[in-house]
Amino acid sequence: MSAPDLVTVFDPATYARGVPHSLFRALRDHSPVCRVPEPAVGPWPEGPGYWAVFRHADVKHVLRTPELFSSHLGATQLRDPDSEGDLRFVRTTMLNQDPPAHSRLRRIVAATLTPRAVRELEAVIEARARALVDAVADRGETDFAELAGDLPVWTLAHVLGVPQEDRRLLYDWANRVIGYQDSDYALSHTADPASLTPTGRAALARRPVPRNRPDGPPVNPRSREALADMFHYAHALAEAPLPGSVMARMREGGLTRDEFEMMFFLFAVAGSETLRNGIPGGLLTLLDHPDQYELLRTRPELTAAAVEEMLRYWSPVVHFRRTATRDTELGGQRVRRGEKVVVYHPSANRDERVFADPDRFDITRTPNDHVSFGFGPHFCLGAHLARAQMRAMLRTTLDRLPGLERAGEPVRLTSNFQNGLKHLPVRWRTDR
């Protein structure tokens, strides 16, 4: 595989055009584990490169073997933290821990996201989905990415105990952290101060001014410095958390200050952004496959299976990183201790060794062993909640918006981390 092709795997601009599935297929066949360079991108400096992992079996092996491939050593984002201090800070989040420390943090909040807990939330999620869709039903058209994006933010606010007046803060924080490679998201500022609670306005006043460090590179969007407004809000909210909320569990869980801040960060960002991309991406996939759209419309009992196929076909997360704890072999390559190992979910989800006719979108596919929620000890804690929201939005949309179709070209997010849509114009009949 040539160097330009491998740079394509890393380049955020690649994913603004679409996931490079043809390239991933070639890599699975000929270079299933290979070195990928990290050239400078805009103001972000060059990195040391990494081992990219493309086959389903190898991805699962990396994700389920923390003793060889650590989430803690270098954290889980492809880009290295700017300093040892930043690395120490981000290591305190559950996402960047290995067992047993990861297990301790996970247990603190796991009870709020069990299947039983999610079942108790399904009625309010369904009601919110109906309210969102009903609010636009008479218009005949909307930006579905914006419409659907409100449901995970609203649900997250409900679970965390964040007042609904402040939920737009959650939206902006996720944009800044996850979408920092996209100029439309990097400086996201959609929260209206007049609509916020006093606590929200106080946090907004502490929003960092975008700037570069003295040596040139921008401030890392995942650093404590860049998240000062989020953490101020988290501490203020924790002074009187709603009983039974995630915030209440966090306060009762014996977390250190850093652990508390990074636990709030994890929920506030990861708790909504994946679905903000997965729901519109899933609908776009359905609209691009009219036979499957019609099948689901006439057989709504397939909704759960359709959600799983959407997650496989449109993997919301592009990659996650681990760091080798010792010299080892992976996919025929010698990986050295301390080197970055990055798994590619969209590639694993189209692996011909696991999925028959993997480029075919089939809402009846079973089994469906996709890895969109990860695998192993870091399997997504919010998977049940995410599925419930996707089912609710999908059922409501197909039921209340007849004749749904594209009304223009979708606009994709520039990001090598999230497979996202910024805009998805759609239209439907209003003569029902």
C-alpha positions in Angstrom: 0.0 0.0 0.0 1.5 3.4 -1.0 2.2 6.2 1.5 -0.5 8.5 0.0 -3.1 5.8 0.6 -2.1 5.3 4.2 -2.1 9.1 4.8 -5.7 9.0 3.6 -6.6 6.7 6.5 -5.5 9.4 9.0 -6.5 12.6 7.2 -9.7 14.1 8.7 -10.6 15.5 5.3 -11.0 12.0 4.0 -14.1 11.4 6.2 -15.7 14.7 5.1 -16.1 12.9 1.8 -17.1 9.6 3.3 -15.5 6.6 5.0 -13.0 5.0 2.6 -14.5 1.6 2.5 -12.7 0.5 -0.7 -9.4 1.4 0.8 -10.3 -0.4 4.0 -11.2 -3.5 2.0 -7.8 -3.5 0.3 -6.0 -3.0 3.6 -8.0 -5.9 5.2 -6.8 -8.2 2.3 -3.2 -7.1 1.9 -2.1 -5.0 5.0 -4.5 -5.8 7.9 -2.1 -4.3 10.4 0.2 -1.6 9.0 2.0 1.6 9.9 0.1 4.9 9.2 1.8 8.3 9.3 0.4 11.2 11.3 1.3 14.3 9.2 0.5 17.8 10.5 -3.1 18.9 9.9 -3.7 22.6 10.0 -2.3 23.9 13.3 -2.0 20.5 14.8 1.6 19.1 14.8 2.9 16.0 13.2 2.6 12.8 15.3 4.8 9.7 15.5 2.6 7.4 13.5 0.7 4.3 14.6 -0.3 0.7 13.9 -3.7 0.6 12.2 -5.8 -2.5 12.7 -8.5 -3.3 10.1 -9.7 -6.9 10.5 -12.6 -7.8 12.8 -10.7 -10.6 14.6 -7.7 -8.4 15.2 -9.8 -5.5 16.4 -11.6 -7.7 18.9 -8.2 -9.1 20.1 -6.9 -5.6 20.7 -10.0 -4.4 22.5 -10.4 -7.5 24.8 -6.7 -7.7 25.8 -5.8 -4.7 28.0 -2.8 -6.5 29.4 -1.2 -6.2 26.0 -3.0 -3.1 24.6 -3.6 -0.5 27.3 -6.2 2.3 27.4 -4.2 3.9 30.2 -0.6 4.1 29.0 -1.2 6.8 26.3 -5.0 7.2 26.7 -7.4 6.3 23.9 -7.4 9.3 21.5 -5.2 9.0 18.4 -3.6 12.4 19.0 -1.1 12.3 22.0 -1.8 14.6 24.9 0.3 17.8 24.7 2.1 17.3 28.0 2.7 14.8 30.8 0.3 16.8 32.9 -2.4 16.6 30.3 -1.8 12.8 30.0 -2.0 12.4 33.8 -5.3 14.3 33.8 -7.1 12.4 31.0 -5.9 9.1 32.5 -8.3 9.6 35.4 -11.4 9.0 33.1 -13.0 5.6 33.0 -12.4 5.5 29.2 -8.6 5.8 29.8 -8.3 3.1 32.5 -7.5 -0.6 32.5 -8.9 -3.2 34.9 -9.1 -3.2 37.9 -9.2 0.6 38.1 -11.6 0.8 35.2 -13.9 -1.7 36.8 -14.1 0.4 40.0 -15.1 3.5 38.1 -17.6 1.6 35.9 -19.4 0.1 38.9 -20.1 3.6 40.3 -22.4 4.6 37.5 -23.4 1.2 35.9 -26.6 0.8 37.9 -28.1 3.9 36.2 -27.7 2.4 32.7 -28.7 -1.3 33.1 -31.3 -2.7 30.8 -33.9 -2.5 33.6 -33.0 1.2 34.2 -33.2 1.9 30.5 -36.6 0.2 30.2 -37.9 2.6 32.9 -36.8 5.5 30.6 -38.2 4.2 27.4 -41.6 5.9 27.8 -40.1 9.4 28.3 -37.7 8.8 25.4 -40.5 7.8 23.1 -42.5 10.8 24.2 -39.6 13.2 23.5 -39.1 11.6 20.1 -42.8 12.1 19.3 -42.6 15.7 20.4 -39.6 16.5 18.3 -41.1 14.9 15.1 -44.6 16.3 15.7 -43.1 19.8 16.0 -42.0 19.7 12.3 -44.5 17.3 10.8 -46.6 20.0 9.2 -43.6 21.7 7.6 -42.8 19.0 5.0 -39.1 19.4 5.4 -36.3 19.7 8.0 -32.7 19.2 8.7 -32.8 15.8 10.2 -29.3 16.0 11.7 -30.4 19.0 13.8 -33.8 17.4 14.6 -32.5 14.1 15.7 -29.5 15.6 17.4 -31.7 17.0 20.1 -32.9 13.6 21.4 -29.6 12.3 22.8 -28.8 15.7 24.3 -32.2 15.9 25.9 -31.9 12.3 27.2 -28.4 12.9 28.5 -29.6 16.0 30.4 -32.4 13.9 31.9 -30.1 11.1 33.0 -27.4 13.4 34.4 -29.9 15.7 36.1 -28.9 18.7 34.0 -31.8 21.3 33.7 -33.3 21.2 30.2 -32.6 24.9 29.9 -28.9 24.1 30.0 -28.8 21.2 27.6 -27.4 23.3 24.8 -24.2 23.5 26.8 -23.9 19.8 26.4 -24.3 20.2 22.7 -21.6 22.8 22.5 -19.2 20.9 24.7 -19.5 17.8 22.6 -18.9 19.8 19.4 -15.8 21.4 20.7 -14.3 18.2 22.0 -15.3 15.7 19.3 -15.5 18.0 16.3 -12.4 20.1 16.9 -11.1 19.2 13.5 -14.1 20.8 11.8 -14.2 24.6 11.7 -18.0 24.7 12.1 -17.7 22.7 15.4 -14.4 23.7 16.9 -15.8 27.0 18.3 -19.4 25.9 18.8 -21.4 28.5 20.7 -25.1 27.8 20.2 -26.2 28.2 23.9 -28.3 31.4 24.4 -27.2 33.0 27.7 -30.7 34.3 28.2 -32.2 30.8 28.1 -29.7 29.3 30.6 -30.1 28.8 34.3 -27.9 31.0 36.5 -25.5 28.0 36.9 -25.4 27.7 33.1 -24.6 31.4 32.6 -21.9 31.3 35.3 -20.3 28.4 33.4 -20.6 30.2 30.1 -18.7 33.1 31.5 -15.8 30.8 32.1 -15.7 29.5 28.5 -12.0 29.6 27.5 -11.0 32.1 24.8 -9.7 30.1 21.8 -6.0 30.5 21.6 -2.7 28.9 20.9 -0.1 27.9 23.4 3.0 30.0 23.6 4.9 27.5 21.5 2.3 27.6 18.7 -0.1 24.6 18.7 -3.7 25.1 19.8 -4.8 24.2 23.3 -5.8 20.6 23.4 -9.7 20.5 23.4 -9.5 17.6 25.9 -7.3 19.4 28.4 -8.4 20.9 31.8 -7.5 24.3 30.4 -9.9 23.9 27.5 -12.8 22.5 29.6 -12.8 25.0 32.4 -16.5 26.0 31.8 -17.6 22.4 31.7 -15.9 21.5 35.0 -17.2 24.7 36.7 -20.7 23.6 35.7 -20.1 20.0 36.9 -19.0 21.1 40.4 -21.9 23.5 40.7 -24.5 20.9 39.6 -23.0 18.3 42.1 -23.8 20.6 45.0 -27.5 19.6 44.8 -27.8 16.6 42.4 -31.2 15.1 41.5 -31.8 11.9 43.5 -31.1 8.8 41.4 -29.3 10.7 38.7 -25.9 9.9 37.4 -24.6 13.0 39.1 -25.9 11.7 42.4 -24.2 8.4 41.9 -21.0 10.2 41.0 -21.1 12.3 44.1 -21.8 9.2 46.3 -19.1 7.1 44.6 -16.0 8.4 46.4 -14.4 9.9 43.3 -11.4 12.2 43.5 -11.7 15.7 42.0 -10.0 14.7 38.8 -12.1 11.5 38.5 -15.3 13.4 39.1 -14.5 16.0 36.4 -13.5 13.4 33.9 -16.5 11.2 34.6 -18.7 14.2 33.9 -16.7 14.9 30.8 -17.2 11.3 29.6 -21.0 11.5 30.0 -21.4 15.0 28.7 -19.4 14.3 25.5 -19.5 10.6 24.7 -23.1 10.3 26.0 -24.5 12.3 23.1 -22.1 12.7 20.2 -22.1 9.1 19.0 -25.9 9.1 18.7 -26.0 12.6 17.1 -24.1 10.9 14.3 -25.6 7.4 14.4 -29.2 8.4 14.2 -28.9 10.7 11.1 -26.4 8.3 9.5 -28.7 5.4 10.0 -31.6 7.3 8.5 -29.5 8.4 5.5 -28.5 4.8 4.9 -32.2 3.7 5.0 -33.2 6.5 2.6 -30.4 5.4 0.2 -31.8 1.8 0.3 -35.5 2.3 -0.6 -36.2 -1.5 -0.6 -35.1 -1.6 3.1 -37.0 1.6 3.9 -40.2 0.0 2.5 -39.5 -3.3 4.3 -39.1 -1.5 7.7 -42.1 0.7 7.1 -44.3 -2.3 6.5 -42.7 -4.5 9.2 -42.0 -2.3 12.2 -41.2 -5.4 14.2 -37.8 -5.3 12.4 -36.9 -2.0 14.1 -34.4 -3.6 16.6 -32.6 -5.5 13.9 -32.6 -2.5 11.7 -30.9 -0.5 14.4 -28.1 -3.1 14.6 -27.6 -3.1 10.9 -27.5 0.7 10.9 -24.8 0.6 13.5 -22.8 -1.9 11.5 -23.2 -0.1 8.1 -22.8 3.4 9.4 -20.2 3.0 12.3 -20.5 6.3 14.3 -17.0 6.0 15.7 -14.2 5.6 13.3 -11.4 4.5 15.6 -10.1 4.1 19.1 -6.5 3.9 20.3 -4.6 1.6 22.6 -0.8 1.5 23.5 1.3 -1.6 23.5 2.4 -2.6 27.0 5.2 -4.8 25.7 6.7 -6.1 22.5 4.2 -8.3 20.8 3.0 -9.6 17.4 -0.3 -8.5 15.8 -1.5 -9.5 12.4 2.0 -10.6 11.4 3.6 -7.3 12.4 6.1 -6.8 15.3 4.6 -4.1 17.6 7.0 -2.5 20.1 6.3 -1.5 23.6 4.9 2.1 23.8 3.7 2.2 20.2 0.2 3.3 19.3 -2.3 0.7 18.1 -5.5 2.1 16.5 -8.5 -0.1 15.7 -10.9 0.9 12.8 -14.5 0.1 13.6 -16.0 0.8 10.1 -13.4 -1.6 8.6 -14.1 -4.4 11.1 -17.8 -4.0 10.5 -17.4 -4.7 6.8 -15.0 -7.6 7.2 -15.9 -10.3 4.6 -14.5 -12.9 7.0 -17.4 -12.2 9.4 -20.2 -10.7 7.4 -21.7 -12.2 4.3 -22.0 -9.6 1.5 -20.8 -6.9 3.9 -21.5 -3.9 1.6 -25.1 -4.9 1.4 -27.5 -3.0 3.8 -29.8 -5.7 5.1 -32.1 -5.0 8.1 -32.9 -8.7 8.5 -29.2 -9.6 9.0 -28.6 -12.0 11.8 -26.3 -12.6 13.5 -24.8 -9.1 13.5 -21.5 -9.1 15.4 -20.7 -5.4 14.8 -18.2 -3.6 17.0 -19.7 -0.2 17.0 -20.1 -0.2 20.7 -16.6 -1.6 21.2 -15.7 -5.0 22.7 -14.2 -6.3 25.9 -14.0 -4.4 29.2 -14.7 -1.1 27.5 -17.9 -2.2 25.8 -20.0 0.9 25.7 -21.8 1.5 29.1 -24.6 3.4 27.4 -25.3 0.8 24.6 -28.8 0.0 26.0 -29.7 3.6 26.2 -28.3 4.4 22.8 -30.3 1.6 21.2 -33.5 2.7 22.9 -33.1 6.2 21.5 -32.4 5.0 18.0 -35.5 2.7 18.1 -37.7 5.5 19.3 -36.5 8.1 16.8 -36.7 5.6 13.9 -40.2 4.3 14.7 -41.5 7.8 15.2 -40.0 9.2 12.1 -41.3 6.4 9.8 -44.7 6.6 11.4 -45.2 10.3 11.3 -43.3 11.5 8.2 -44.7 9.6 5.2 -42.9 9.5 1.9 -39.6 10.5 3.5 -36.8 11.3 1.1 -33.6 13.3 0.7 -34.2 17.0 0.0 -30.5 17.9 -0.7 -27.0 16.7 -0.3 -25.9 15.8 3.3 -23.0 17.6 4.8 -20.4 15.5 6.6 -18.3 16.3 9.6 -14.6 16.7 9.0 -13.2 14.3 11.6 -11.1 11.2 11.6 -12.7 10.1 14.9 -16.5 10.5 14.4 -18.4 9.4 11.2 -20.8 12.4 11.4 -23.4 14.4 9.6 -23.7 18.1 10.2 -26.7 18.5 7.9 -29.2 16.0 6.4 -32.0 17.9 4.5 -35.2 15.7 4.2 -38.8 16.2 3.0 -42.0 14.2 3.2 -45.7 14.4 2.3 -48.0 16.5 4.5 -51.3 15.2 2.9 -51.9 12.3 5.3 
